[in-house]
Amino acid sequence: MKKELLRMDHVSLIQNGDALLDNLNFQMFAGEIMGLVAGHNRGYDQLIQLLCRNLPISFGTVWYDGRTVNSYSHSDGSPNRVCVIEQMSHLVEGLSVVDNLFVLRKGFKKYFINERILREQAEGFFRENSLEVNIRKRVSALTPLERCLTELGKALLIGYKLVIVDNPGNFLSQYELLHFQDMLRTVKKNGVSVLYIGNHHQEVFRIADRTSLFFNRRIIKVFERDEMTDAQISPYITDWNIPGAQTTPDQGEGILHFHNVHTRNLHGLRFVLHRAECLTILDMDNRIAEDVLALLTGTGECLRGQITLEHEPYPPKRAMGYLDAGIAVIPQDCIKSMLFLNRSYMENLTFLLDRKMHQSILPGKVYRSIRNEYRPLVGDFIDESLAANLPPAEQIALAYYRIQLFHPRVLVCIQPLAKGDMYTRLRILALLREILKSGTAVLIITANVSDTLMISDRLLVIENGVCAAAYDKREFDQVDW
C-alpha cells in the first residue's frame, strides 16, 4: 500500500487581494517521482515556497509526512524537510564538499574537527549511495552535475524525504542530465520522493511516475503512467502550432560561415548559415556557447580556422563592432543582460535604432510611427514608463521586439527557451519566426533541444567540440530527443 508523503487540500493563497493559488489540490506518495509542468507561471513560485516552508495560507490544509504542518487557521513559518536543487547553488562556494556536508549541517556541535574522519565518512556515504563526486574538491571547482549530486547527497545525509528538482535541463548538459535522472531513480527506490519540474512535458514524462499540470493557479490534471503521452496532454495545453507560416531559407552561398574553427572547446566546427534560416546547435556537453559568443563579439579568436560574414573575413577587430556588422545576440538571461529596467518600454524598444539610423536622437515622426506599429502587438504595455513594472513574459518579449526592430543579418540566441512557462516559450518561438520572416538568419545554441525544432531548418549535434551528427528538418522525427 502506498504511503502518502504530502497532501495539499483545497489550498488558496491571497496576497494584497490577488489570488496566487486557487483551491489547489496536490498529493505525493513516498518513493515516487512526480512530474510538474507549468502551463502558466502565475502562482508557481508560491507553490514551491509552500512546499518548503509553512507560510500563511488563506484557505486549506497541508499535511507532510503524516502530520498537519500548515492550515488557514495556523501557520508557524517552520521549514519542511525538503531540498531544492536548481540552477542557483545552495552550497558555500569557498568551502570543500566535506565542510558543506558536515560542518554546516544543523546540529553539528564539534569544536575540533578531524578532517580525515569526516572525509572517510563522506566517501563511504557517497560510495554507498553511488554518488560519483570528488569530495576533496572545493565547491567552486565542481561541475554542474557534481554540484547537483553533492546537494542530493547532503539531502540524503540529513534525512530529507522530498527533493524538488527545478528544470535541470536548463543547466545540465544532455549527458549530465541523463546521469542525474538515473540517480533520482536510484534514490526513489530508497523511499525518497522527487518533484521533478520541467519546462517541456516530454522531458518530464520520460522520468516521472505521474505528472501534474499546473495552470491558472491550481493543478488541473494529474496524468498517470499510462496517460503520459502527447495525445493525452494535448487537450489541456495550448496549440503547439506556432503562429505564422514557416519561412523558406535562402539557398544561396550563406551569410555566416565557420570554416574548421578551433578554440578551447571547439575542434573543427564547420557550418554555413543562410538568410532566413534557423540553425539549432545542440551542445551535448554544454560548453561551446561561451566560445561561439566570444568569437562573434570580438572577445576571443580562433586558434585555427576562420569565420566569414557575407564572404568577408570576420577577425576579432571587426567582431568588436558586431552590432555594426549586423550581428545581434540574445543571451540566456535576456532580461538582466539586455533591458534597462529603470527606462520606459519605448526607450528599451528603440535602444539600438541610433546605430541603424546613424542618429543620436530619433525624429518624433519615427518615434510615433514605431509606437503605432507595435501597439497592436503589445497593447497598453507600450506606454509603461518603467520596464521593471512589466510582467516577466512581456520583458522577455520586449528584448525580442528590440531585435526585430533592429533587423540584424544574424541573430544568435543562447538557450532561448530555458526560462518561462509554456505560453512564454511559445511566444518566443512565434517572435523568432517573425524575425526569420524578415530575412534574419537565426543561430540557436542550446543544451536542451525541446521545442526549438519547431522553427528550426537544420540541427547540428556537437559532442566534445566536434559535430557528431547533422539533421535536416525532414529528419527530425527520426531521432528520439
Buried (B, 14 or more C-beta within 10 A) or exposed (E): EEEBBBBBBEBBBEEEEEBBBBBBBBBBBBBBBBBBBBBBBBBBEBBBBBBBBBBBBBBBBBBBBEEEBBBBEEBEEEEBEBBBBBBEBBBBEEBBBBBBBBBEEEEEEEEEEEEEEBBEBBBEBBEEBEBEBEBEBBBEEBBBBBBBBBBBBBBBBEEBBBBBBBBBBBBBBBBBBEBBBEBBEBBBEEEBBBBBBBBBBBBBBBBBBBBBBBBEBBBEBBBEEEBBEEEBBEEBBBEEEBEBEBBEBBEEEBBBBBBEBBBEBBBBBEBBBBBBBBBBBBBBBBBBBBBBBBBBBBEBBBEEBBBBBBEEEBBBEBBEEBBEBBBBBBBBEBBEEBBEEEBBBBEBBBBBBEEBEEEEEBEEEEBEEBBEEBEEEBEEBBEBEEBEEBEEBBBBBBBBBBBBBBBBBBBBBBBBBBBBBBBBBBBBBBBBBBBBBEBBBBBBBBBBBBBBBBBBBBBBBBBEBEBEEEBEBEEBEEEEB
